[in-house]
Amino acid sequence: MLHTSCLEISTSAYFQNIEFIRSRIGTGPTISSVVKGNAYGHGIAQMVPIAEKAGIHHFSTFSSDEAWEVLESSSQKNEIMIMGMLHPEEIPDLIRNGIQFYAFDFERLEHAIETAKTLGLKAQIHVEVETGFHRTGFEWADRKKLLEILQNNESALELKGLCTHYAGAESAQNHIRIRSQIGRFKEFHEFFTENQIQFERFHTACSAATLLFPESHMDLVRVGITGYGFWPTRETFHLLKDQLPLENRNPLKRLLTWKTQIMSLKKVESGEFVGYGKSFQASQDMTLAILPVGYSHGYGRNLSNNGKVLISGQYCPVIGTVNMNAVAVDVSHLAKTSPGDEVILIGYQGENEITVASFAETSDLINYEMLTRLPAQIPRKIRD
Ligand SMILES: *Cc1c(COP(=O)(O)O)cnc(C)c1O
């Protein structure tokens, strides 16, 4: 089937990003590739084989459905870790398949223990502790109850990890909070060690912590956005810039190129309105190219009269509103255009580039949101 647009995923760009992360963390810590949100829009089925080629054999997902997709896409033995949602009735299948999952409250922990005992197997769990993010994790005040359960159920549990998550390591304004979280995590670490509970790995770092807090690396880093070639925020880049080998050279490389083609051309006379409503009136005679992508394809309405695309290596502005399935761009300044011409929505054409950040309205975290909104139906093509 032919689709109205396609996404290309660059293997070499991923290798470069992983190499950069490796240069920051040294050879010790394991890199877990975070593939929640359909691998930040890149496609789990595409990213798992690429990551395997880059030597990565640990994957983190938010939910169990994503974990199954990682398993299906794996051609080697990988560790798969669910950091968020699963349904209690899935626990038997997860245990049987050796899929690891977070235990962040007593309900889930007890479910896991009961199920493992019934099956005569061990549940492979990561104990998540609350250090200040206040979303999920065992409270400091509950540590003794937790300890007792872990001590009494050694036969049912394989303790793969002790972990936590930081509340916004990408921004300097949160750094006091992050340091206090690191401190609290150390206290949990010491508490369990003193009581002879052993975890295979300690892990806390997302991309921003990986880049900015070496003490957060421990045994494993959970790297999402940076693997895909983006700074968690612009601020993260500025905080780190001085440590980079060549100033102003970006060591990260975007994997993603988003392409479509011209569906049709349209002449518009001066004074005519374009598209729905009156948001755009031609002030001169124009030629418009109609592109077969709209907000249903992840090309946001916020790009109405605002976005740009590349055709023949030149920037062409969006004219009027972005519709559900189509958008018009101004091609009056191009020498020659025809239906079928390649259009770049994200990526390079010649010297010019459209970045994901140029989709931004206000939020600094726009990369995450824009990427994960790319619909799973758009075909993804792996390239070198
Ligand atoms: C999403 C997530 C990560 C990865 O975050 P990035 O900023 O994309 O690197 C790591 N850990 C947890 C618990 C997460 O939810």
The ligand as a Gaussian input file, in Angstrom:
#p B3LYP/6-31G(d) Opt

LIG

0 1
 C       10.745000       8.368000      29.592000
 C       11.588000       7.866000      30.679000
 C       12.982000       7.849000      30.542000
 C       13.695000       8.416000      29.325000
 O       13.570000       9.820000      29.304000
 P       14.388000      10.691000      28.206000
 O       14.301000      12.078000      28.719000
 O       13.638000      10.550000      26.921000
 O       15.736000      10.132000      28.119000
 C       13.714000       7.294000      31.575000
 N       13.114000       6.804000      32.678000
 C       11.774000       6.812000      32.847000
 C       11.180000       6.241000      34.087000
 C       10.970000       7.351000      31.861000
 O        9.651000       7.366000      32.030000

